[in-house]
Amino acid sequence: MLRRWQSLLEKYHLLALLLLPLHYAHFSAYQQLHQTIGLYLLYLILVAASVWLNPRTAAVTPVRGFARLEQYMLLALLLTLLWLFYLPQSAFSAKASQWLWLSSQLAVMGLLLRIYWAKQTTIATAAPDNPAEHWLIGYASQSGMALQLAKRSASQLQSAGFSVQLAELNQLTQQQLHQSSKALFVVSTYGEGEPPDNASQFYQLAQQWQQSFNQLQFAVLALGDRSYQQFCAFGHWLHGWLHSRDAKAIRPLLELDSADSKSPALTQWQQLLTMLGADTETAAEQPVNDNWLLAGLHSRYIANPASSGLPCYVVKLQMPADSHWQAGDLLDVQPENSKCAVALWLTRHAINGCQAVHYQGRHVPLCWALAELELDKVQPPASGSPLADWLKLQPRLPLRSYSIASIPDEGYLQLLVRQVQHDSGALGIGSGWLTAWAMEQQPVQLRLRQHAQFHLPDDSRPLIFIANGTGIAGIRALLAEQVKRGQRDNWLLFGERRQDSDFFFARDIQLWQQQGFIRHCDLAFSQQQAEKYYVQHALAAQRARLLDWLEQGAAIYVCGSLQGMGQAVHQTLLDTIGSDALAQLTQQGRYRRDLY
Protein backbone atom coordinates (compact mmCIF):
# COMPACT_ATOMS: atom_id res chain seq x y z
CA MET A 1 0.00 0.00 0.00
CA LEU A 2 2.76 2.44 0.99
CA ARG A 3 4.67 1.61 -2.19
CA ARG A 4 1.62 2.68 -4.28
CA TRP A 5 1.34 5.98 -2.38
CA GLN A 6 5.00 6.71 -3.02
CA SER A 7 4.67 5.92 -6.73
CA LEU A 8 1.79 8.40 -7.13
CA LEU A 9 3.66 10.96 -5.07
CA GLU A 10 6.76 10.71 -7.25
CA LYS A 11 4.78 10.96 -10.49
CA TYR A 12 3.09 14.12 -9.26
CA HIS A 13 6.20 15.87 -8.00
CA LEU A 14 8.23 15.06 -11.14
CA LEU A 15 5.46 16.48 -13.33
CA ALA A 16 5.11 19.55 -11.13
CA LEU A 17 8.83 20.15 -11.05
CA LEU A 18 8.97 20.11 -14.86
CA LEU A 19 5.95 22.35 -15.52
CA LEU A 20 5.83 24.86 -12.67
CA PRO A 21 9.09 26.72 -13.48
CA LEU A 22 7.86 27.31 -17.02
CA HIS A 23 4.53 28.51 -15.69
CA TYR A 24 6.21 30.83 -13.21
CA ALA A 25 8.66 32.24 -15.79
CA HIS A 26 5.81 32.98 -18.20
CA PHE A 27 3.55 34.81 -15.73
CA SER A 28 6.17 36.52 -13.55
CA ALA A 29 8.02 39.68 -14.29
CA TYR A 30 11.75 39.31 -14.96
CA GLN A 31 12.68 41.48 -12.00
CA GLN A 32 10.86 39.10 -9.58
CA LEU A 33 12.88 36.04 -10.57
CA HIS A 34 15.78 36.87 -8.23
CA GLN A 35 13.36 36.63 -5.27
CA THR A 36 12.80 32.93 -5.91
CA ILE A 37 16.23 31.85 -7.03
CA GLY A 38 16.40 29.66 -3.89
CA LEU A 39 13.35 27.72 -5.05
CA TYR A 40 14.92 27.11 -8.47
CA LEU A 41 18.13 25.91 -6.85
CA LEU A 42 16.12 23.50 -4.68
CA TYR A 43 14.27 22.38 -7.80
CA LEU A 44 17.50 21.49 -9.60
CA ILE A 45 18.84 19.56 -6.59
CA LEU A 46 15.62 17.55 -6.24
CA VAL A 47 15.47 16.66 -9.93
CA ALA A 48 19.10 15.50 -9.88
CA ALA A 49 18.59 13.48 -6.69
CA SER A 50 15.43 11.85 -8.08
CA VAL A 51 17.19 10.80 -11.28
CA TRP A 52 20.18 9.47 -9.30
CA LEU A 53 18.16 7.54 -6.72
CA ASN A 54 15.48 6.12 -9.00
CA PRO A 55 17.41 3.36 -10.80
CA ARG A 56 19.20 2.33 -7.61
CA THR A 57 16.17 1.85 -5.41
CA ALA A 58 13.59 0.44 -7.76
CA ALA A 59 13.41 -2.92 -6.02
CA VAL A 60 14.06 -2.18 -2.40
CA THR A 61 12.22 -3.86 0.41
CA PRO A 62 9.01 -2.11 1.55
CA VAL A 63 8.68 -0.78 5.06
CA ARG A 64 7.35 -3.33 7.53
CA GLY A 65 4.42 -2.55 9.79
CA PHE A 66 2.00 0.34 10.10
CA ALA A 67 4.10 2.53 12.40
CA ARG A 68 6.00 4.05 9.47
CA LEU A 69 2.79 4.55 7.47
CA GLU A 70 1.32 6.51 10.36
CA GLN A 71 4.39 8.72 10.52
CA TYR A 72 4.28 9.55 6.81
CA MET A 73 0.53 10.18 6.84
CA LEU A 74 1.03 12.60 9.76
CA LEU A 75 3.75 14.39 7.78
CA ALA A 76 1.41 14.68 4.81
CA LEU A 77 -1.29 16.16 7.08
CA LEU A 78 1.12 18.75 8.47
CA LEU A 79 2.15 19.78 4.95
CA THR A 80 -1.49 20.13 3.93
CA LEU A 81 -2.22 22.38 6.92
CA LEU A 82 0.89 24.39 6.11
CA TRP A 83 -0.29 24.86 2.51
CA LEU A 84 -3.80 25.92 3.56
CA PHE A 85 -2.94 28.32 6.40
CA TYR A 86 0.65 29.46 6.07
CA LEU A 87 1.35 29.86 2.39
CA PRO A 88 -1.41 32.42 1.71
CA GLN A 89 0.26 34.69 4.30
CA SER A 90 3.84 33.96 3.25
CA ALA A 91 6.22 35.79 1.00
CA PHE A 92 5.44 33.21 -1.67
CA SER A 93 1.92 34.53 -2.16
CA ALA A 94 1.90 33.97 -5.89
CA LYS A 95 0.03 30.80 -6.75
CA ALA A 96 2.85 29.49 -8.92
CA SER A 97 5.37 29.99 -6.10
CA GLN A 98 3.07 28.19 -3.69
CA TRP A 99 2.70 25.22 -6.01
CA LEU A 100 6.43 25.07 -6.61
CA TRP A 101 7.17 25.27 -2.87
CA LEU A 102 4.60 22.54 -2.04
CA SER A 103 5.94 20.35 -4.83
CA SER A 104 9.43 20.63 -3.44
CA GLN A 105 8.20 19.52 0.01
CA LEU A 106 6.45 16.52 -1.51
CA ALA A 107 9.64 15.74 -3.36
CA VAL A 108 11.53 15.79 -0.06
CA MET A 109 9.01 13.29 1.32
CA GLY A 110 9.57 11.00 -1.62
CA LEU A 111 13.33 11.19 -1.26
CA LEU A 112 13.12 10.45 2.47
CA LEU A 113 11.07 7.35 1.70
CA ARG A 114 13.65 6.20 -0.84
CA ILE A 115 16.58 6.83 1.51
CA TYR A 116 14.82 4.91 4.30
CA TRP A 117 14.11 1.92 2.08
CA ALA A 118 17.65 1.95 0.77
CA LYS A 119 18.88 1.87 4.38
CA GLN A 120 16.56 -1.03 5.18
CA THR A 121 17.94 -2.96 2.24
CA THR A 122 21.52 -2.35 3.40
CA ILE A 123 20.73 -3.64 6.91
CA ALA A 124 18.76 -6.69 5.81
CA THR A 125 21.09 -7.99 3.10
CA ALA A 126 19.64 -11.46 3.45
CA ALA A 127 16.36 -10.80 1.66
CA PRO A 128 13.52 -12.03 3.88
CA ASP A 129 11.15 -12.08 0.92
CA ASN A 130 12.99 -15.16 -0.36
CA PRO A 131 11.12 -18.20 0.99
CA ALA A 132 14.27 -20.29 0.49
CA GLU A 133 16.06 -18.25 3.18
CA HIS A 134 15.75 -20.72 6.05
CA TRP A 135 17.09 -20.66 9.60
CA LEU A 136 17.40 -23.65 11.89
CA ILE A 137 17.25 -22.77 15.60
CA GLY A 138 18.26 -25.58 17.92
CA TYR A 139 17.96 -25.40 21.69
CA ALA A 140 18.94 -27.42 24.72
CA SER A 141 17.18 -26.26 27.88
CA GLN A 142 16.76 -27.69 31.35
CA SER A 143 15.20 -24.86 33.37
CA GLY A 144 13.48 -23.05 30.48
CA MET A 145 15.65 -19.97 29.92
CA ALA A 146 17.41 -21.32 26.82
CA LEU A 147 14.05 -22.33 25.37
CA GLN A 148 12.65 -18.85 25.98
CA LEU A 149 15.63 -17.21 24.27
CA ALA A 150 15.38 -19.62 21.33
CA LYS A 151 11.67 -18.90 20.90
CA ARG A 152 12.31 -15.17 21.01
CA SER A 153 15.04 -15.43 18.38
CA ALA A 154 12.78 -17.52 16.16
CA SER A 155 9.94 -15.00 16.53
CA GLN A 156 12.19 -12.11 15.51
CA LEU A 157 13.40 -13.88 12.38
CA GLN A 158 9.88 -15.01 11.45
CA SER A 159 8.55 -11.46 11.85
CA ALA A 160 11.21 -10.35 9.37
CA GLY A 161 9.93 -12.87 6.80
CA PHE A 162 12.41 -15.71 7.24
CA SER A 163 11.47 -19.36 7.30
CA VAL A 164 12.41 -20.77 10.72
CA GLN A 165 12.51 -24.26 12.21
CA LEU A 166 12.69 -24.42 16.01
CA ALA A 167 13.76 -27.78 17.41
CA GLU A 168 15.27 -29.25 20.54
CA LEU A 169 18.63 -30.91 19.87
CA ASN A 170 17.30 -34.41 20.51
CA GLN A 171 15.01 -33.91 17.49
CA LEU A 172 17.83 -32.99 15.11
CA THR A 173 19.23 -35.59 12.73
CA GLN A 174 22.46 -35.69 10.78
CA GLN A 175 20.48 -35.21 7.56
CA GLN A 176 18.72 -32.07 8.88
CA LEU A 177 22.04 -30.46 9.76
CA HIS A 178 23.48 -31.41 6.36
CA GLN A 179 20.51 -29.82 4.58
CA SER A 180 20.69 -26.58 6.59
CA SER A 181 22.82 -23.63 5.52
CA LYS A 182 22.17 -21.29 8.48
CA ALA A 183 21.67 -22.24 12.12
CA LEU A 184 21.55 -20.67 15.57
CA PHE A 185 21.97 -22.72 18.74
CA VAL A 186 20.88 -21.68 22.25
CA VAL A 187 22.10 -24.28 24.72
CA SER A 188 22.49 -24.50 28.46
CA THR A 189 24.80 -26.66 30.54
CA TYR A 190 23.41 -29.02 33.14
CA GLY A 191 25.11 -30.07 36.35
CA GLU A 192 28.88 -30.46 36.04
CA GLY A 193 29.21 -29.82 32.29
CA GLU A 194 26.51 -32.19 31.10
CA PRO A 195 24.00 -31.58 28.29
CA PRO A 196 20.36 -30.94 29.31
CA ASP A 197 17.97 -33.88 29.12
CA ASN A 198 16.58 -32.74 25.75
CA ALA A 199 20.10 -32.81 24.26
CA SER A 200 21.54 -35.97 25.88
CA GLN A 201 20.60 -38.25 22.97
CA PHE A 202 21.97 -35.75 20.43
CA TYR A 203 25.22 -35.58 22.41
CA GLN A 204 25.66 -39.35 22.26
CA LEU A 205 24.74 -39.73 18.58
CA ALA A 206 26.58 -36.65 17.26
CA GLN A 207 29.95 -37.99 18.39
CA GLN A 208 29.49 -40.88 15.98
CA TRP A 209 28.57 -38.74 12.97
CA GLN A 210 31.37 -38.30 10.44
CA GLN A 211 29.58 -36.26 7.75
CA SER A 212 30.94 -32.80 6.90
CA PHE A 213 28.72 -29.75 7.43
CA ASN A 214 30.86 -27.35 5.39
CA GLN A 215 27.71 -25.72 3.98
CA LEU A 216 26.53 -24.66 7.46
CA GLN A 217 26.98 -21.20 8.99
CA PHE A 218 26.21 -21.11 12.69
CA ALA A 219 26.35 -19.19 15.97
CA VAL A 220 26.09 -20.53 19.53
CA LEU A 221 24.73 -18.80 22.63
CA ALA A 222 25.83 -20.86 25.65
CA LEU A 223 24.07 -20.52 29.01
CA GLY A 224 25.60 -21.52 32.31
CA ASP A 225 26.25 -20.67 35.93
CA ARG A 226 29.69 -19.31 36.86
CA SER A 227 29.42 -20.89 40.30
CA TYR A 228 30.01 -24.24 38.56
CA GLN A 229 33.52 -25.19 37.50
CA GLN A 230 32.46 -26.34 34.02
CA PHE A 231 30.87 -23.02 33.00
CA CYS A 232 29.00 -23.33 29.66
CA ALA A 233 30.78 -26.65 29.02
CA PHE A 234 28.10 -28.09 26.73
CA GLY A 235 28.00 -24.89 24.65
CA HIS A 236 31.76 -25.07 24.22
CA TRP A 237 31.51 -28.71 23.21
CA LEU A 238 28.82 -27.97 20.62
CA HIS A 239 30.77 -25.05 19.16
CA GLY A 240 33.93 -27.14 18.91
CA TRP A 241 32.09 -30.14 17.48
CA LEU A 242 30.52 -28.04 14.71
CA HIS A 243 33.97 -26.63 13.88
CA SER A 244 35.36 -30.15 13.71
CA ARG A 245 32.66 -30.97 11.13
CA ASP A 246 33.77 -28.03 8.93
CA ALA A 247 30.84 -25.73 9.81
CA LYS A 248 31.68 -21.99 9.77
CA ALA A 249 30.99 -19.81 12.81
CA ILE A 250 29.27 -16.47 12.10
CA ARG A 251 30.76 -15.12 15.32
CA PRO A 252 32.70 -16.49 18.33
CA LEU A 253 30.85 -18.35 21.07
CA LEU A 254 28.78 -16.16 23.42
CA GLU A 255 28.68 -17.07 27.11
CA LEU A 256 25.66 -16.04 29.17
CA ASP A 257 25.66 -16.33 32.94
CA SER A 258 22.02 -17.08 33.69
CA ALA A 259 22.43 -15.62 37.18
CA ASP A 260 23.47 -12.24 35.72
CA SER A 261 20.35 -10.13 35.14
CA LYS A 262 22.27 -7.60 32.99
CA SER A 263 24.62 -9.86 31.03
CA PRO A 264 26.22 -8.14 27.99
CA ALA A 265 25.91 -11.46 26.14
CA LEU A 266 22.19 -10.80 25.67
CA THR A 267 22.95 -7.46 24.01
CA GLN A 268 25.56 -9.06 21.76
CA TRP A 269 23.13 -11.82 20.75
CA GLN A 270 20.50 -9.23 19.88
CA GLN A 271 23.06 -7.31 17.82
CA LEU A 272 23.82 -10.51 15.92
CA LEU A 273 20.12 -11.07 15.19
CA THR A 274 19.78 -7.49 13.97
CA MET A 275 22.78 -7.92 11.68
CA LEU A 276 21.16 -11.06 10.25
CA GLY A 277 18.02 -9.08 9.41
CA ALA A 278 15.77 -9.94 12.37
CA ASP A 279 12.85 -7.68 13.24
CA THR A 280 14.07 -5.25 15.90
CA GLU A 281 10.54 -4.04 16.68
CA THR A 282 9.59 -7.60 17.67
CA ALA A 283 12.62 -7.65 19.95
CA ALA A 284 11.36 -4.55 21.75
CA GLU A 285 7.91 -6.13 22.17
CA GLN A 286 9.27 -9.39 23.58
CA PRO A 287 11.77 -8.69 26.33
CA VAL A 288 13.47 -11.77 27.73
CA ASN A 289 13.06 -12.28 31.47
CA ASP A 290 12.63 -8.59 32.17
CA ASN A 291 9.28 -8.90 33.93
CA TRP A 292 10.65 -7.74 37.27
CA LEU A 293 8.10 -7.49 40.06
CA LEU A 294 8.01 -6.30 43.65
CA ALA A 295 6.35 -8.75 46.02
CA GLY A 296 5.80 -8.15 49.71
CA LEU A 297 7.23 -10.66 52.16
CA HIS A 298 3.99 -11.81 53.77
CA SER A 299 5.36 -14.29 56.30
CA ARG A 300 7.87 -17.07 56.91
CA TYR A 301 8.28 -19.87 59.41
CA ILE A 302 10.81 -22.59 60.08
CA ALA A 303 9.63 -25.91 58.68
CA ASN A 304 12.08 -28.24 60.50
CA PRO A 305 12.65 -26.76 63.98
CA ALA A 306 14.07 -29.96 65.53
CA SER A 307 16.05 -31.17 62.55
CA SER A 308 19.70 -32.14 62.66
CA GLY A 309 20.08 -30.48 59.26
CA LEU A 310 20.23 -26.82 58.35
CA PRO A 311 17.06 -24.78 58.97
CA CYS A 312 14.46 -24.72 56.19
CA TYR A 313 11.86 -21.96 55.94
CA VAL A 314 8.51 -21.75 54.19
CA VAL A 315 8.46 -18.24 52.73
CA LYS A 316 5.18 -16.70 51.57
CA LEU A 317 5.19 -13.77 49.14
CA GLN A 318 2.25 -11.50 48.37
CA MET A 319 2.37 -11.20 44.57
CA PRO A 320 0.89 -8.31 42.53
CA ALA A 321 -2.74 -8.87 41.55
CA ASP A 322 -2.06 -9.62 37.87
CA SER A 323 0.74 -12.15 38.51
CA HIS A 324 0.38 -15.59 37.01
CA TRP A 325 2.47 -18.73 36.99
CA GLN A 326 2.01 -22.44 36.40
CA ALA A 327 2.87 -25.40 38.56
CA GLY A 328 6.48 -26.30 37.77
CA ASP A 329 7.63 -22.73 37.09
CA LEU A 330 10.64 -21.09 38.76
CA LEU A 331 11.23 -17.85 40.62
CA ASP A 332 14.35 -15.70 40.21
CA VAL A 333 15.08 -13.50 43.23
CA GLN A 334 17.42 -10.50 43.36
CA PRO A 335 18.94 -10.94 46.83
CA GLU A 336 20.22 -8.13 49.02
CA ASN A 337 22.96 -7.85 51.61
CA SER A 338 22.11 -7.47 55.26
CA LYS A 339 21.90 -3.95 56.64
CA CYS A 340 24.83 -4.79 58.90
CA ALA A 341 27.06 -5.70 55.93
CA VAL A 342 26.16 -2.44 54.15
CA ALA A 343 26.79 -0.38 57.28
CA LEU A 344 30.21 -1.99 57.77
CA TRP A 345 31.20 -1.21 54.17
CA LEU A 346 30.11 2.42 54.49
CA THR A 347 31.95 2.79 57.79
CA ARG A 348 35.12 1.21 56.43
CA HIS A 349 35.22 3.67 53.50
CA ALA A 350 33.83 6.69 55.42
CA ILE A 351 30.97 7.27 52.97
CA ASN A 352 27.56 8.77 53.75
CA GLY A 353 24.97 6.10 52.93
CA CYS A 354 22.00 8.47 53.15
CA GLN A 355 22.86 10.56 50.10
CA ALA A 356 20.41 10.13 47.20
CA VAL A 357 21.53 8.38 44.00
CA HIS A 358 19.94 7.34 40.71
CA TYR A 359 20.18 3.55 40.43
CA GLN A 360 18.33 1.08 38.21
CA GLY A 361 15.79 3.72 37.22
CA ARG A 362 15.06 4.70 40.83
CA HIS A 363 16.05 7.54 43.14
CA VAL A 364 17.13 5.79 46.33
CA PRO A 365 19.58 6.30 49.21
CA LEU A 366 23.07 5.02 48.45
CA CYS A 367 22.75 2.34 51.13
CA TRP A 368 19.79 0.81 49.26
CA ALA A 369 21.81 0.57 46.07
CA LEU A 370 24.78 -0.95 47.90
CA ALA A 371 22.50 -3.66 49.30
CA GLU A 372 22.24 -5.15 45.77
CA LEU A 373 25.99 -5.17 45.05
CA GLU A 374 28.74 -7.73 45.66
CA LEU A 375 30.32 -5.66 48.40
CA ASP A 376 33.52 -7.71 48.57
CA LYS A 377 34.20 -6.71 44.95
CA VAL A 378 33.15 -3.05 45.22
CA GLN A 379 35.83 -0.36 45.50
CA PRO A 380 34.82 3.10 46.78
CA PRO A 381 34.26 5.85 44.18
CA ALA A 382 37.05 8.23 43.30
CA SER A 383 36.81 11.70 44.75
CA GLY A 384 34.43 13.82 42.71
CA SER A 385 33.19 10.88 40.60
CA PRO A 386 29.39 10.93 39.95
CA LEU A 387 27.83 8.20 42.06
CA ALA A 388 25.34 7.20 39.35
CA ASP A 389 28.15 6.51 36.86
CA TRP A 390 30.18 4.66 39.49
CA LEU A 391 27.24 2.44 40.46
CA LYS A 392 26.70 1.32 36.85
CA LEU A 393 30.14 -0.27 36.85
CA GLN A 394 29.73 -2.23 40.08
CA PRO A 395 28.83 -5.96 40.07
CA ARG A 396 25.35 -6.85 41.29
CA LEU A 397 24.66 -9.85 43.44
CA PRO A 398 23.85 -12.86 41.25
CA LEU A 399 20.25 -14.04 41.10
CA ARG A 400 18.97 -17.01 43.05
CA SER A 401 16.42 -19.40 41.54
CA TYR A 402 13.80 -21.37 43.48
CA SER A 403 11.10 -23.88 42.63
CA ILE A 404 7.64 -22.47 43.34
CA ALA A 405 5.73 -24.55 45.87
CA SER A 406 2.21 -23.22 45.27
CA ILE A 407 -0.30 -22.40 42.55
CA PRO A 408 -1.96 -18.96 42.07
CA ASP A 409 -5.32 -20.19 43.43
CA GLU A 410 -3.77 -20.57 46.89
CA GLY A 411 -3.34 -16.80 47.24
CA TYR A 412 0.38 -16.65 47.97
CA LEU A 413 3.55 -17.68 46.23
CA GLN A 414 5.32 -20.15 48.51
CA LEU A 415 8.99 -21.12 48.57
CA LEU A 416 10.86 -23.70 50.62
CA VAL A 417 14.32 -22.26 51.34
CA ARG A 418 17.12 -24.05 53.17
CA GLN A 419 19.66 -21.76 54.79
CA VAL A 420 23.22 -21.97 53.50
CA GLN A 421 25.97 -21.42 56.07
CA HIS A 422 29.60 -20.70 55.22
CA ASP A 423 32.52 -21.97 57.27
CA SER A 424 32.59 -18.60 59.04
CA GLY A 425 28.99 -19.11 60.14
CA ALA A 426 27.70 -16.35 57.84
CA LEU A 427 24.53 -17.07 55.89
CA GLY A 428 24.51 -17.37 52.14
CA ILE A 429 23.25 -14.27 50.33
CA GLY A 430 20.10 -15.76 48.78
CA SER A 431 18.90 -17.82 51.73
CA GLY A 432 20.00 -15.14 54.21
CA TRP A 433 17.97 -12.49 52.42
CA LEU A 434 14.75 -14.52 52.32
CA THR A 435 14.95 -16.25 55.69
CA ALA A 436 16.63 -13.67 57.96
CA TRP A 437 17.37 -10.19 56.64
CA ALA A 438 14.21 -9.17 54.74
CA MET A 439 11.54 -7.85 57.07
CA GLU A 440 7.86 -8.72 56.81
CA GLN A 441 6.06 -6.57 54.22
CA GLN A 442 9.42 -5.51 52.77
CA PRO A 443 9.41 -5.58 48.93
CA VAL A 444 11.38 -8.40 47.34
CA GLN A 445 12.60 -8.00 43.74
CA LEU A 446 11.79 -11.08 41.70
CA ARG A 447 10.70 -12.37 38.33
CA LEU A 448 8.66 -15.41 37.33
CA ARG A 449 10.33 -17.78 34.90
CA GLN A 450 8.38 -20.24 32.81
CA HIS A 451 9.72 -23.77 33.08
CA ALA A 452 7.87 -25.55 30.28
CA GLN A 453 10.05 -28.66 30.65
CA PHE A 454 8.47 -29.26 34.08
CA HIS A 455 4.83 -28.46 33.37
CA LEU A 456 2.11 -31.08 33.77
CA PRO A 457 0.85 -32.94 30.70
CA ASP A 458 -2.45 -31.88 29.18
CA ASP A 459 -3.94 -35.36 29.48
CA SER A 460 -4.94 -37.44 32.51
CA ARG A 461 -2.10 -39.96 32.42
CA PRO A 462 -0.78 -41.34 35.74
CA LEU A 463 2.10 -39.37 37.25
CA ILE A 464 5.03 -40.50 39.39
CA PHE A 465 6.56 -37.76 41.56
CA ILE A 466 10.02 -38.25 43.08
CA ALA A 467 11.65 -35.68 45.39
CA ASN A 468 14.11 -35.27 48.21
CA GLY A 469 14.76 -32.36 50.59
CA THR A 470 13.60 -28.97 49.38
CA GLY A 471 12.84 -30.53 45.99
CA ILE A 472 9.42 -31.33 47.43
CA ALA A 473 8.58 -27.64 46.78
CA GLY A 474 8.25 -28.07 43.01
CA ILE A 475 6.44 -31.40 43.45
CA ARG A 476 3.98 -29.87 45.93
CA ALA A 477 2.89 -27.30 43.32
CA LEU A 478 2.38 -30.06 40.74
CA LEU A 479 0.30 -32.08 43.23
CA ALA A 480 -1.77 -29.00 44.11
CA GLU A 481 -2.54 -28.53 40.41
CA GLN A 482 -3.45 -32.21 40.07
CA VAL A 483 -5.85 -31.85 43.00
CA LYS A 484 -7.36 -28.77 41.36
CA ARG A 485 -7.87 -30.75 38.14
CA GLY A 486 -9.37 -33.70 40.03
CA GLN A 487 -6.64 -36.08 38.82
CA ARG A 488 -6.18 -38.96 41.27
CA ASP A 489 -3.55 -41.18 39.62
CA ASN A 490 -0.59 -39.74 41.53
CA TRP A 491 2.28 -41.64 43.17
CA LEU A 492 4.64 -39.76 45.47
CA LEU A 493 8.10 -40.87 46.58
CA PHE A 494 9.79 -38.48 49.04
CA GLY A 495 12.99 -38.71 51.05
CA GLU A 496 14.53 -36.70 53.91
CA ARG A 497 16.26 -37.22 57.28
CA ARG A 498 13.55 -37.93 59.86
CA GLN A 499 9.77 -38.05 59.59
CA ASP A 500 9.10 -36.23 62.86
CA SER A 501 11.20 -33.18 61.91
CA ASP A 502 11.83 -33.15 58.14
CA PHE A 503 8.53 -34.15 56.54
CA PHE A 504 7.94 -30.90 54.64
CA PHE A 505 4.32 -30.07 53.73
CA ALA A 506 3.25 -33.19 55.68
CA ARG A 507 -0.22 -31.79 56.44
CA ASP A 508 -0.98 -31.14 52.74
CA ILE A 509 0.37 -34.50 51.61
CA GLN A 510 -1.53 -36.46 54.27
CA LEU A 511 -4.76 -34.58 53.50
CA TRP A 512 -4.46 -35.26 49.75
CA GLN A 513 -3.71 -38.89 50.51
CA GLN A 514 -6.85 -39.15 52.67
CA GLN A 515 -8.90 -37.50 49.93
CA GLY A 516 -7.68 -40.05 47.41
CA PHE A 517 -5.56 -37.71 45.29
CA ILE A 518 -2.34 -39.57 46.14
CA ARG A 519 -2.82 -43.29 45.46
CA HIS A 520 0.58 -44.31 46.76
CA CYS A 521 2.99 -42.45 49.06
CA ASP A 522 6.40 -44.04 49.67
CA LEU A 523 8.55 -42.22 52.20
CA ALA A 524 12.29 -42.70 52.70
CA PHE A 525 13.69 -41.12 55.88
CA SER A 526 17.41 -41.91 55.90
CA GLN A 527 18.00 -41.58 59.66
CA GLN A 528 14.96 -43.58 60.84
CA GLN A 529 16.83 -46.90 60.80
CA ALA A 530 20.32 -48.29 61.21
CA GLU A 531 21.02 -48.51 57.47
CA LYS A 532 20.60 -45.48 55.26
CA TYR A 533 17.42 -45.66 53.22
CA TYR A 534 16.99 -43.16 50.40
CA VAL A 535 14.32 -42.38 47.84
CA GLN A 536 16.09 -44.44 45.14
CA HIS A 537 15.83 -47.47 47.42
CA ALA A 538 12.09 -46.88 47.79
CA LEU A 539 11.78 -46.70 43.99
CA ALA A 540 13.77 -49.91 43.48
CA ALA A 541 11.58 -51.67 46.06
CA GLN A 542 8.51 -50.86 43.97
CA ARG A 543 9.90 -52.18 40.68
CA ALA A 544 6.72 -54.08 39.76
CA ARG A 545 4.51 -51.06 40.39
CA LEU A 546 6.88 -48.82 38.42
CA LEU A 547 6.73 -51.10 35.37
CA ASP A 548 2.93 -51.34 35.66
CA TRP A 549 2.49 -47.56 35.82
CA LEU A 550 4.84 -47.00 32.90
CA GLU A 551 2.88 -49.59 30.92
CA GLN A 552 -0.20 -47.43 31.55
CA GLY A 553 1.61 -44.41 30.05
CA ALA A 554 2.73 -42.75 33.29
CA ALA A 555 5.18 -39.83 33.29
CA ILE A 556 7.97 -39.38 35.87
CA TYR A 557 8.80 -36.03 37.52
CA VAL A 558 12.00 -35.75 39.60
CA CYS A 559 12.87 -32.67 41.69
CA GLY A 560 15.72 -32.16 44.14
CA SER A 561 19.50 -32.47 44.33
CA LEU A 562 21.38 -33.51 41.20
CA GLN A 563 24.30 -34.99 43.12
CA GLY A 564 23.16 -38.01 45.08
CA MET A 565 19.42 -38.34 44.61
CA GLY A 566 19.10 -37.25 40.97
CA GLN A 567 21.92 -39.45 39.74
CA ALA A 568 20.87 -42.39 41.92
CA VAL A 569 17.24 -42.27 40.75
CA HIS A 570 18.45 -42.05 37.14
CA GLN A 571 20.62 -45.14 37.65
CA THR A 572 17.71 -47.01 39.27
CA LEU A 573 15.55 -46.27 36.24
CA LEU A 574 18.33 -47.44 33.92
CA ASP A 575 18.65 -50.67 35.89
CA THR A 576 14.88 -51.18 35.83
CA ILE A 577 13.82 -50.33 32.26
CA GLY A 578 17.10 -49.96 30.33
CA SER A 579 18.77 -47.04 28.55
CA ASP A 580 16.73 -47.31 25.33
CA ALA A 581 13.41 -47.23 27.17
CA LEU A 582 14.55 -44.32 29.34
CA ALA A 583 15.70 -42.39 26.26
CA GLN A 584 12.30 -43.04 24.71
CA LEU A 585 10.56 -41.71 27.83
CA THR A 586 12.68 -38.54 27.57
CA GLN A 587 11.80 -38.13 23.89
CA GLN A 588 8.11 -38.52 24.70
CA GLY A 589 8.27 -35.95 27.50
CA ARG A 590 7.52 -38.62 30.10
CA TYR A 591 10.76 -38.20 32.06
CA ARG A 592 11.15 -34.67 33.38
CA ARG A 593 13.74 -33.43 35.88
CA ASP A 594 14.24 -30.23 37.84
CA LEU A 595 17.55 -30.84 39.61
CA TYR A 596 20.05 -28.46 41.16
Secondary structure, 3 states (H helix, E strand, C coil): CHHHHHHHHHHHHHHHHHHHHHHHHHHCCHHHHHHHHHHHHHHHHHHHHHHHHHHHCCCCCCCCCCHHHHHHHHHHHHHHHHHHHHHHHCCCCCHHHHHHHHHHHHHHHHHHHHHHHHHHHHHCCCCCCCCCCEEEEEEECCCCHHHHHHHHHHHHHHHCCCEEEEEEHHHCCHHHHHHCCEEEEEEECECCCECCHHHHHHHHHHCCCCCCCCCCEEEEEEEECCCCCCCCHHHHHHHHHHHHCCCEECCCCEEEECCCCCCHHHHHHHHHHHHCCCCHHHHHHCCCCCCCEEEEEEEEEECCCCCCCCCEEEEEEECCCCCCCCCCCEEEECCCCCHHHHHHHHHHHCCCCCCEEEECCEEEEHHHHHCCECHHHCCCCCCCCCHHHHHHCCCECCCEEEECCCCHHHCCEEEEEECCECCCCCECHHHHHHHHHCCCCCEEEEEEECCHHHCCCCCCCCEEEEEEHHHHHHHHHHHHHHHHHCCCCEEEEEEECCHHHHCCCHHHHHHHHHCCCCCEEEEEECCCCCCCCCHHHHHHHCHHHHHHHHHCCCEEEEEECHHHHHHHHHHHHHHHHCHHHHHHHHHCCCEEEEEC
